[in-house]
Amino acid sequence: MNHTATAKAYAMQETTSTVKSDYAFIQSMEEQRLILFPAMLLFMLCINGIVASFGTQGHLAEIILVLIPNVFTVSFVIGVAPTRWVLLSFAFNILLNLIVLWI
């Protein structure tokens, strides 16, 4: 009985420490946004240029598919959205660009 209570307490402590470490990671990303965002935008815009020139082959629907997530990501950066939103938008943008490039 005591062993089960100890295991539950340990599991709760481990979950709490994971949540705290995730929060600390996001906080450090918020503090480093002036370093992170320009590098992220440079990488994203280079990938978008490659995809727009080679991946879309002039099809309007594919160009729009590549353009819309790019606009959202840039507007999140300019609008000083929370870092989590910007990073999720960036990841979605890169994933979508790679899918369009490979298809």
C-alpha positions in Angstrom: 0.0 0.0 0.0 2.7 2.4 0.9 4.7 1.5 -2.2 1.7 2.4 -4.4 1.4 5.8 -2.8 5.1 6.4 -3.3 4.9 5.4 -7.0 2.0 7.8 -7.5 3.8 10.6 -5.8 6.9 10.0 -7.9 4.8 10.0 -11.1 3.1 13.3 -10.2 6.5 14.8 -9.3 8.0 13.7 -12.6 5.0 15.1 -14.6 5.2 18.4 -12.7 9.0 18.7 -13.4 8.4 18.0 -17.1 5.8 20.8 -17.2 8.1 23.1 -15.4 11.0 22.3 -17.8 8.7 22.9 -20.9 7.6 26.2 -19.4 11.3 27.1 -18.8 12.1 26.2 -22.4 9.4 28.4 -23.7 10.4 31.2 -21.4 14.0 31.0 -22.6 12.7 31.1 -26.2 10.7 34.3 -25.4 13.9 35.9 -24.1 15.8 34.9 -27.2 13.2 36.0 -29.7 15.4 38.8 -31.1 18.1 36.2 -32.0 15.7 33.4 -33.0 13.3 35.1 -35.3 15.6 36.7 -37.8 17.4 33.4 -38.3 14.1 31.6 -38.6 12.8 34.1 -41.1 15.9 33.9 -43.2 15.7 30.1 -43.4 12.0 30.2 -44.0 12.2 32.7 -46.8 15.0 30.9 -48.5 13.0 27.6 -48.4 10.0 29.5 -49.7 12.0 30.9 -52.6 13.2 27.5 -53.6 9.8 25.9 -53.4 8.2 28.8 -55.3 10.6 28.5 -58.1 11.2 24.8 -58.4 8.4 23.1 -56.5 5.3 24.8 -57.7 6.1 24.8 -61.4 3.8 27.8 -61.9 0.6 26.3 -60.7 -1.4 29.0 -59.0 -3.0 26.7 -56.4 0.4 25.4 -55.2 1.8 29.0 -55.0 -1.2 30.0 -52.9 -0.7 26.9 -50.7 2.9 28.0 -50.1 2.2 31.7 -49.7 -0.6 31.6 -47.1 1.4 29.9 -44.2 4.3 32.2 -45.0 2.1 35.3 -44.6 0.8 33.9 -41.3 4.3 33.3 -39.9 5.6 36.7 -40.9 2.5 38.4 -39.5 2.9 36.6 -36.2 6.5 37.8 -36.0 5.6 41.4 -36.9 2.6 41.3 -34.6 4.8 40.1 -31.7 2.7 37.0 -31.2 3.7 34.5 -28.4 6.8 32.5 -29.3 4.8 29.2 -29.2 2.5 30.4 -32.0 5.4 31.6 -34.1 7.3 28.4 -33.7 4.2 26.3 -34.6 3.5 28.4 -37.6 7.1 28.1 -38.7 7.1 24.3 -38.3 3.9 24.0 -40.3 5.2 26.3 -43.0 8.5 24.3 -43.4 6.6 21.0 -43.4 4.1 22.2 -46.0 6.9 23.6 -48.2 8.8 20.3 -48.1 5.6 18.4 -49.0 5.0 20.7 -52.0 8.6 20.4 -53.0 8.6 16.6 -53.0 5.2 16.2 -54.6 
